[in-house]
């Protein structure tokens, strides 16, 4: 729906007018439900395919709007990040060749994206989070230049007090702050739509909630962010922590409901419960760009767009979201599944689609008493556990049963999905094809997230950090283009990282980030011991806020040993011998400038700091000797792919 930002000058009056429009649309919706105005007796499905673009160095390519200009395709639209875009597939009746038709349309759309982006030197990729994305790509300069996105950034950032604090713990841990809602652009999704009749909405929506965990577990594809192995579906944590307008310093006694959420309870009887719950909790952020007296329209027997309600609903992010729409002049209700990541391949996505659609068709028939047999709290806990652990967790299922998610999928849910697809009249060969993929993926335990984690483990200590992340990205693209499902993929190999120059252009691409540091008031003997144990020649000195305040070098220790006066002291502090205000560089400094700086100051290392002075890495003479040695070795051996294995021992 078209939306407009409510002007600050309009103040409360404009907000009140917008709220009135939402409430009027809600009353119109209730009238339509009471008077049987909705389409029934047919089920349609749909899909939204988000994708990202990378350049030849496998780094995000901010070319989404430019690709759209080349495409001239009604099914294509923008996303908040300039390196993303989205395709909206045509609605399809849920029967016959629907899965094959969806597969064919997705193939066609991706081919179009490939052809258009190639003209701009970019490559499309289907993945939950692009591995090479860095925090620098999430600045406001990467926002797609449309008023709605800048308005969203302004509104959410203001509500949060200007700061986004992100904390996620998986195998690794990440803890950082940001200043823009562009964090949302980390996420690349594959969203599904399932049409339901009003009388079936409650049980169907509850089924969608109940099966979210196992469906997401099978489909997880977002295990790496900023080089860290986090949740199997890290998108969930990022999105929930980003689009949160509850503000700072909320009293601990209050229960805070967030705009991005799973929900609070089962639906009892009507879609109205969800809309009323949202309107009661959250204020509108935008207004519709067109007004209509929807209540007067329905009383005349006309079908309204419910623009105000749809605009409002578009700024709330339930993982399963109710939707209103009109097809061929007839209004309908849909359930939108927003949890699935993009990729790893189109065939994997269509298999995920068939799995969910089949369960949505069959489970209401098998478990009409679902909400009496499964608590909502357990369904919600299952969802969080699946996002964290993918196929590697136990969930609480019906009647208090505790079962491994793989056993539930293989023993009960895949057979049930097959029954649902058959009941809808979906072609038998297609059912076998796509449901076998779900079964084999579950049996092997290798979804996209597990492939990423296995590849990261395989690449450990090979190449630089930049090469490893590029390897994950390039490996994903090459396997997508072949089209085999992810459970058949081999782990990524360092040789897939591409042209070596791309990985050594800036300091951040090869700097050491696993640091040994000391505080300035600590015993110098500790610094000397660490240098001996870890075989390093420099130790940065940082304060309690992780800001660089000095540097202890091996040379400084030698001078201390040679000074009999200083050595008489039994307790020498680091600050007594450290170099104060050492030469440091930003992560974005070009390599050639860093080398020139080291030569100019005769420095044997360069601490790497952020703009705020916080220490993030270090580069040393040894790093450049290692790089030069590999290049020389390759040249002397007559290698053609100079430097492709730099850093690989």
C-alpha positions in Angstrom: 0.0 0.0 0.0 1.1 3.6 -0.6 2.0 5.4 2.6 2.9 8.8 3.6 4.9 10.1 6.6 2.7 12.1 9.0 4.2 15.5 9.2 5.5 16.9 12.4 3.6 20.1 11.8 0.3 18.1 11.6 0.8 17.1 15.2 -1.8 15.3 17.1 -4.6 16.2 14.7 -3.0 14.3 11.9 -2.4 11.2 14.1 -6.0 11.3 15.3 -7.3 11.5 11.7 -5.1 8.5 10.8 -6.2 6.5 13.8 -9.8 7.3 12.9 -9.2 5.8 9.5 -7.8 2.6 11.0 -10.7 2.3 13.4 -13.2 2.9 10.6 -11.5 0.2 8.5 -11.7 -2.2 11.4 -15.4 -1.6 11.7 -15.8 -2.1 8.0 -13.9 -5.4 8.3 -16.2 -6.5 11.1 -19.2 -5.7 9.0 -17.9 -7.7 6.1 -17.2 -10.7 8.3 -20.7 -10.5 9.9 -22.4 -10.2 6.5 -20.5 -13.0 4.7 -18.8 -10.8 2.1 -15.5 -12.7 2.0 -14.5 -15.2 -0.7 -14.7 -18.9 0.4 -14.3 -22.3 -1.1 -11.0 -21.6 -2.8 -7.4 -21.6 -1.5 -4.7 -19.5 -3.1 -1.0 -19.4 -2.2 1.6 -16.8 -2.9 5.3 -16.1 -2.2 7.6 -13.1 -1.9 11.2 -13.6 -2.8 13.8 -11.3 -1.4 17.3 -11.4 -2.7 20.6 -9.6 -2.3 23.3 -8.4 -4.7 27.1 -8.7 -4.4 29.9 -7.5 -6.5 32.8 -9.5 -8.0 34.6 -9.2 -4.6 31.5 -10.9 -3.0 30.8 -7.7 -1.0 27.3 -6.2 -1.0 26.5 -4.2 -4.2 24.2 -1.2 -3.6 22.5 -1.6 -7.0 19.0 -2.8 -6.2 17.2 0.4 -7.5 19.4 0.3 -10.7 18.5 -3.4 -11.3 14.8 -2.5 -11.0 15.2 0.2 -13.5 16.6 -2.3 -16.0 13.9 -4.9 -15.2 10.8 -2.8 -15.7 8.9 -5.7 -14.0 5.6 -5.2 -12.1 6.4 -8.1 -9.8 9.7 -6.5 -8.6 10.0 -3.9 -5.9 12.5 -2.3 -3.6 13.6 -3.2 -0.1 15.0 -0.8 2.6 18.6 -1.7 1.7 20.1 -0.6 -1.7 21.7 -4.0 -2.0 18.4 -5.9 -1.8 15.2 -6.2 -3.8 12.0 -8.3 -3.8 9.9 -10.2 -6.3 6.2 -10.8 -5.6 5.0 -14.1 -7.3 1.6 -14.3 -8.9 -1.1 -15.8 -6.7 -1.8 -19.5 -7.5 -4.7 -21.8 -6.8 -3.5 -24.4 -4.4 -3.9 -27.6 -6.5 -2.5 -29.4 -9.4 0.9 -28.2 -10.6 1.0 -25.4 -8.1 4.5 -26.3 -6.7 6.0 -26.8 -10.1 4.5 -23.6 -11.3 5.9 -21.7 -8.3 9.3 -23.3 -8.9 9.2 -22.2 -12.6 8.2 -18.6 -11.7 10.9 -18.3 -9.2 13.5 -19.6 -11.7 12.3 -17.1 -14.3 12.5 -14.2 -11.8 15.9 -15.1 -10.7 17.1 -15.4 -14.3 15.7 -11.9 -14.9 17.6 -10.7 -11.8 20.8 -12.4 -13.0 20.6 -10.9 -16.5 19.9 -7.4 -15.2 22.5 -7.4 -12.4 25.2 -8.8 -14.7 24.9 -5.7 -16.8 25.9 -3.7 -13.7 28.7 -6.1 -12.6 26.7 -7.6 -9.8 25.4 -11.1 -8.8 22.1 -12.0 -7.1 22.2 -14.4 -4.1 19.6 -16.1 -2.1 20.6 -16.3 1.5 19.2 -15.2 4.9 22.2 -13.0 5.7 25.0 -12.2 3.2 28.2 -13.3 5.0 30.3 -10.4 3.7 27.9 -7.8 5.0 29.6 -5.5 7.5 28.3 -2.8 9.8 29.5 -0.1 7.3 27.0 -1.4 4.8 24.2 -0.6 7.3 24.7 3.1 7.3 22.0 5.5 6.1 23.8 6.1 2.8 22.8 2.5 1.9 19.0 3.2 2.4 17.0 2.9 -0.8 16.2 6.6 -1.7 12.5 6.5 -1.0 10.7 8.7 1.6 9.0 5.7 3.3 12.3 4.2 4.2 13.8 7.4 5.6 10.6 8.0 7.5 10.8 4.5 9.0 14.4 5.0 10.0 13.5 8.4 11.6 10.5 7.1 13.5 12.0 3.9 14.8 15.3 5.5 15.7 13.6 8.3 17.6 11.5 5.8 19.5 14.6 3.9 20.5 16.4 6.9 21.8 18.8 7.0 18.9 20.6 3.7 19.5 20.2 0.0 18.5 21.9 -2.3 20.9 22.3 -5.8 19.5 23.3 -8.8 21.6 23.2 -12.4 20.3 25.0 -15.5 21.6 25.4 -18.7 19.7 28.6 -20.6 19.2 30.2 -17.2 19.1 28.8 -14.0 20.6 28.2 -10.5 19.2 27.5 -7.3 21.1 27.4 -4.0 19.2 25.5 -0.8 18.8 24.2 1.0 15.7 22.4 4.2 14.9 19.9 3.2 12.1 17.0 0.9 11.4 19.1 -0.3 8.4 20.0 -3.2 10.6 16.8 -4.6 9.2 18.5 -4.8 5.8 20.6 -7.7 7.1 17.6 -10.0 6.7 16.7 -11.5 3.3 13.5 -13.6 3.5 11.2 -15.9 1.6 7.6 -15.1 2.7 4.6 -17.3 2.0 0.9 -16.5 1.8 -2.0 -18.9 2.4 -5.6 -17.9 1.8 -8.2 -19.1 4.3 -11.9 -18.6 4.8 -13.1 -16.4 7.7 -14.6 -19.3 9.6 -11.4 -21.3 9.4 -9.1 -18.4 10.2 -8.7 -19.1 13.9 -7.7 -22.8 13.7 -5.5 -22.1 10.6 -3.7 -19.2 12.3 -3.1 -21.4 15.4 -1.7 -24.2 13.2 0.6 -21.7 11.5 1.9 -20.7 15.0 2.3 -24.3 16.1 4.3 -25.5 13.1 6.5 -22.4 12.9 9.2 -24.1 14.9 9.7 -27.3 13.0 9.3 -25.7 9.6 11.8 -23.0 10.5 14.2 -25.7 11.9 14.2 -27.5 8.6 14.7 -24.2 6.6 17.3 -22.3 8.8 19.8 -20.5 6.6 21.3 -17.6 8.6 24.0 -18.8 10.9 26.8 -16.3 10.2 26.8 -12.6 10.9 29.9 -10.4 10.8 32.0 -13.6 10.7 30.4 -14.9 13.9 28.5 -18.2 14.2 25.3 -17.2 16.0 21.8 -18.6 15.9 20.9 -21.0 13.1 18.4 -18.4 12.1 20.0 -15.2 13.2 17.5 -13.1 11.2 15.0 -13.7 14.0 17.1 -12.2 16.7 18.2 -9.3 14.5 14.7 -8.3 13.4 13.2 -8.6 16.8 15.9 -6.4 18.4 15.9 -3.9 15.6 12.3 -3.0 14.9 11.4 -2.3 18.5 9.8 1.0 19.5 9.3 0.4 23.2 12.1 2.8 24.0 14.8 2.8 26.7 14.7 2.4 30.5 11.4 0.5 30.7 10.4 -0.4 34.3 11.2 -4.1 34.9 7.7 -4.6 36.3 6.0 -3.8 33.0 5.4 -6.5 30.4 6.6 -5.0 27.1 5.1 -6.2 23.8 7.3 -5.6 20.7 6.3 -4.8 17.1 8.2 -7.8 16.0 6.8 -10.8 17.8 5.5 -14.3 17.8 2.3 -13.4 19.7 0.8 -13.6 23.1 -2.0 -16.2 22.9 -4.0 -18.5 20.6 -6.8 -17.0 18.5 -10.2 -17.9 19.8 -12.5 -17.2 16.8 -11.7 -14.3 14.5 -9.0 -12.4 12.7 -10.4 -9.3 14.5 -8.7 -10.4 17.7 -5.3 -9.9 16.2 -6.1 -6.5 14.7 -7.7 -5.3 17.9 -4.8 -6.5 20.0 -2.3 -4.6 17.8 -4.3 -1.4 17.6 -4.6 -1.4 21.4 -0.9 -1.7 21.9 0.8 0.2 19.0 0.4 3.6 17.6 0.4 4.2 13.9 3.7 5.4 12.3 2.3 6.4 8.8 -0.9 7.3 7.1 -2.4 5.9 3.9 -2.0 8.0 0.8 -5.6 7.7 0.0 -8.8 7.9 2.1 -12.1 6.2 1.7 -15.2 5.9 3.8 -14.8 2.1 4.1 -17.8 1.7 6.4 -20.1 3.5 4.1 -18.8 1.5 1.2 -19.5 -1.9 2.7 -23.0 -0.8 3.8 -23.6 -0.1 0.1 -22.3 -3.5 -0.8 -19.0 -2.2 -2.2 -15.5 -3.7 -1.5 -13.1 -1.3 0.2 -9.3 -1.5 0.1 -9.1 -0.9 3.8 -6.0 1.3 3.0 -5.6 2.7 6.5 -5.8 -0.7 8.2 -3.4 -2.2 5.7 -0.9 0.6 6.1 -1.1 0.2 9.8 -0.7 -3.6 9.6 2.4 -3.1 7.4 4.3 -1.5 10.3 3.7 -4.5 12.6 5.7 -7.6 12.2 4.1 -10.7 13.6 6.1 -13.7 12.4 2.8 -15.1 11.2 0.7 -12.0 10.1 -2.9 -11.7 9.1 -3.5 -10.1 5.8 -6.5 -8.7 3.9 -6.6 -8.5 0.1 -8.9 -8.4 -3.0 -8.7 -10.8 -5.9 -10.9 -10.3 -8.9 -13.1 -7.9 -6.9 -13.6 -10.3 -4.0 -12.1 -9.8 -0.6 -10.2 -12.5 1.2 -8.1 -13.3 4.3 -4.5 -14.7 4.2 -1.9 -15.8 6.6 1.6 -14.6 5.8 4.5 -16.7 7.0 7.4 -14.3 7.6 9.9 -16.6 9.3 11.6 -18.3 6.4 15.0 -17.2 5.1 15.8 -16.8 1.4 17.7 -19.8 -0.1 19.7 -21.9 -0.1 18.3 -22.8 -3.5 15.0 -22.3 -5.2 14.3 -26.0 -5.0 14.9 -25.9 -1.3 12.5 -22.9 -1.0 9.7 -24.7 -2.9 10.2 -27.8 -0.7 9.8 -25.5 2.3 6.7 -24.1 0.7 5.2 -27.5 0.1 6.0 -28.5 3.7 4.2 -25.5 5.1 1.3 -25.5 2.7 0.7 -29.2 3.3 0.6 -28.8 7.0 -1.7 -25.8 6.8 -4.1 -27.9 4.8 -4.0 -31.1 6.8 -3.3 -30.2 10.4 -6.6 -28.3 11.1 -8.4 -31.5 10.0 -6.3 -33.8 12.2 -6.0 -31.6 15.3 -9.1 -29.4 15.6 -8.4 -29.4 19.3 -4.8 -28.2 18.9 -5.0 -25.4 21.4 -6.2 -27.8 24.1 -3.3 -30.1 23.5 -0.4 -27.6 23.1 0.1 -24.6 25.3 0.9 -21.3 23.6 3.9 -20.8 25.8 5.3 -24.1 24.5 4.7 -23.1 20.9 6.5 -19.8 21.5 9.4 -21.5 23.3 9.7 -24.0 20.4 9.9 -21.1 17.9 12.8 -19.4 19.8 14.6 -22.8 20.2 14.3 -23.5 16.5 15.7 -20.1 15.6 18.7 -20.8 17.9 19.4 -24.4 17.1 17.8 -25.3 13.8 17.4 -29.1 13.5 19.4 -29.7 16.7 16.9 -29.3 19.6 14.1 -31.1 21.4 10.6 -29.4 21.4 7.5 -29.8 23.5 4.7 -31.1 21.4 1.1 -32.2 21.9 0.0 -33.5 25.3 3.4 -32.5 26.9 5.4 -34.9 24.7 9.1 -33.9 24.4 10.6 -35.0 21.1 13.6 -34.3 18.9 12.5 -31.9 16.1 14.0 -34.2 13.5 12.0 -37.2 14.8 8.8 -35.1 14.8 9.4 -33.9 11.2 10.2 -37.3 9.9 7.7 -39.4 11.9 4.7 -37.1 11.9 4.9 -33.8 10.0 6.2 -34.8 6.6 3.6 -37.6 6.3 0.9 -35.1 7.4 2.1 -32.5 4.9 2.0 -35.2 2.1 -1.6 -35.9 3.1 -2.4 -32.2 3.0 -0.9 -31.8 -0.5 -2.7 -34.8 -1.7 -6.0 -33.6 -0.2 -5.5 -30.3 -2.1 -5.0 -32.2 -5.4 -1.4 -31.3 -5.8 0.4 -33.5 -8.5 1.8 -36.7 -7.0 5.2 -36.5 -8.6 5.7 -33.0 -7.3 4.7 -34.1 -3.8 7.3 -36.8 -3.9 10.0 -34.6 -5.3 9.7 -31.8 -2.8 8.8 -33.7 0.3 11.7 -36.1 -0.3 14.0 -33.0 -0.1 12.5 -32.2 3.3 13.0 -35.7 4.5 16.5 -36.1 3.3 17.5 -32.7 4.6 16.1 -33.6 8.0 17.8 -37.0 8.0 21.2 -35.6 7.2 20.7 -32.6 9.5 22.2 -30.4 6.8 20.1 -27.3 6.2 21.6 -24.1 5.0 22.7 -23.1 8.5 24.4 -26.4 9.2 26.2 -26.1 5.8 27.5 -22.6 6.9 28.7 -23.8 10.3 30.4 -26.9 8.8 32.1 -24.7 6.1 33.3 -22.2 8.8 34.7 -25.1 10.8 36.4 -26.5 7.7 37.9 -23.1 6.8 39.2 -22.4 10.3 42.6 -20.8 10.2 42.6 -21.0 6.4 43.0 -17.7 4.6 42.1 -14.3 6.0 38.8 -13.4 7.6 37.8 -11.7 4.4 38.7 -14.7 2.3 36.6 -17.0 4.6 33.5 -14.8 4.4 33.9 -14.4 0.6 34.3 -18.2 0.3 31.0 -18.7 2.1 29.3 -16.2 -0.2 30.9 -17.4 -3.4 30.3 -21.1 -2.4 26.6 -20.3 -1.9 26.3 -18.6 -5.3 28.0 -21.4 -7.2 25.9 -24.1 -5.6 22.7 -22.1 -6.1 23.5 -21.9 -9.8 23.9 -25.6 -10.0 20.6 -26.0 -8.2 21.1 -29.1 -6.1 19.4 -29.0 -2.7 21.5 -27.9 0.2 21.7 -31.3 1.9 23.8 -32.5 -1.1 26.3 -29.6 -0.9 29.9 -30.1 -0.2 31.6 -27.7 2.3 33.0 -24.5 0.9 36.7 -24.5 -0.1 39.1 -21.6 0.4 40.0 -21.6 -3.3 36.4 -20.4 -4.0 37.1 -17.0 -2.4 38.1 -15.5 -5.7 40.7 -12.9 -6.8 43.2 -12.4 -4.0 43.4 -8.6 -4.4 39.8 -8.2 -3.3 40.8 -9.6 0.2 43.7 -7.3 0.9 42.4 -3.9 -0.2 41.8 -2.6 3.3 43.2 -3.2 6.8 40.0 -4.7 8.2 40.1 -7.6 5.7 43.2 -9.2 7.2 43.8 -7.6 10.6 44.0 -9.9 13.6 40.9 -9.6 15.7 41.6 -12.2 18.4 43.6 -9.9 20.6 45.7 -10.2 23.7 45.6 -6.9 25.6 46.5 -5.5 29.1 45.4 -2.5 31.1 47.9 0.3 31.9 47.9 -0.4 35.7 48.8 -4.1 35.3 52.1 -5.7 36.1 54.6 -5.5 33.2 55.6 -9.1 34.0 52.1 -10.2 32.9 52.6 -8.5 29.5 56.0 -10.1 29.1 54.5 -13.5 30.0 51.7 -13.2 27.5 54.2 -12.2 24.8 56.3 -15.2 25.6 53.3 -17.7 25.7 51.6 -16.5 22.6 54.8 -15.7 20.6 53.8 -12.1 19.8 55.9 -9.0 19.8 53.2 -6.3 20.6 50.4 -6.0 23.2 47.9 -3.1 22.9 47.0 -1.4 26.1 43.3 -0.5 26.5 41.1 1.1 29.2 37.9 -0.3 30.7 35.9 1.0 27.7 38.2 -0.9 25.3 39.8 2.3 24.0 43.4 2.2 22.9 45.7 4.1 25.3 49.1 2.6 24.6 51.3 -0.1 23.2 53.8 -2.4 24.8 56.5 -3.7 22.4 59.1 -6.4 22.6 61.7 -3.7 22.1 60.4 -1.8 25.2 60.8 -4.9 27.3 64.4 -5.3 26.1 65.1 -1.7 27.1 63.6 -2.4 30.5 65.8 -5.4 31.0 68.8 -3.3 30.0 67.9 -0.6 32.6 69.3 -1.7 36.0 67.6 1.2 37.8 64.1 0.4 36.7 64.6 -3.3 37.2 65.2 -2.7 40.9 61.5 -2.1 41.4 59.6 -5.2 42.2 56.3 -3.8 40.7 56.6 -2.1 37.4 53.3 -1.1 35.8 52.5 -1.4 32.1 52.1 2.4 31.9 55.7 2.9 33.0 57.1 1.6 29.8 54.3 1.6 27.2 54.3 3.8 24.2 51.6 6.5 24.8 49.3 7.4 21.9 50.8 4.9 19.4 50.1 5.3 15.7 46.8 3.6 14.9 44.5 3.3 11.9 40.9 2.8 11.0 39.6 -0.5 9.7 38.8 1.1 6.4 42.3 2.4 5.7 43.6 1.1 2.3 46.5 -1.3 2.6 48.9 0.7 0.6 48.4 3.7 3.0 48.9 1.5 6.0 52.2 0.2 4.6 53.3 3.7 3.8 52.4 4.8 7.4 54.4 2.0 8.9 57.4 2.9 6.8 57.2 6.6 7.6 57.0 6.1 11.4 59.2 2.9 11.3 56.4 1.2 13.1 56.4 -2.6 13.4 52.6 -2.8 14.0 49.5 -0.8 13.7 46.6 -1.1 16.2 43.3 -0.8 14.5 40.6 1.3 16.1 37.1 2.5 15.4 36.1 6.2 15.1 35.4 6.3 18.8 38.9 4.9 19.6 37.8 1.4 20.6 40.3 -1.3 19.7 39.2 -3.8 17.1 42.3 -5.4 15.7 46.0 -5.1 14.9 48.3 -5.6 11.9 52.0 -6.3 12.2 55.1 -6.7 10.0 54.6 -10.4 10.4 51.2 -10.2 8.6 52.8 -8.4 5.6 55.7 -10.8 5.6 53.3 -13.7 5.4 51.4 -12.1 2.6 54.6 -11.2 0.7 56.0 -14.7 1.3 52.9 -16.4 -0.2 53.0 -14.1 -3.2 56.7 -14.8 -3.8 56.2 -18.5 -3.4 53.4 -18.6 -5.9 55.3 -16.5 -8.4 58.5 -18.6 -8.1 56.3 -21.7 -8.7 54.8 -20.2 -11.7 51.3 -20.0 -10.3 48.6 -18.3 -12.3 46.1 -17.6 -9.4 48.6 -15.4 -7.5 47.7 -15.2 -3.9 44.6 -17.3 -4.0 45.7 -19.3 -1.1 47.3 -16.5 0.9 47.0 -17.2 4.6 46.3 -20.9 4.1 48.8 -22.9 5.9 
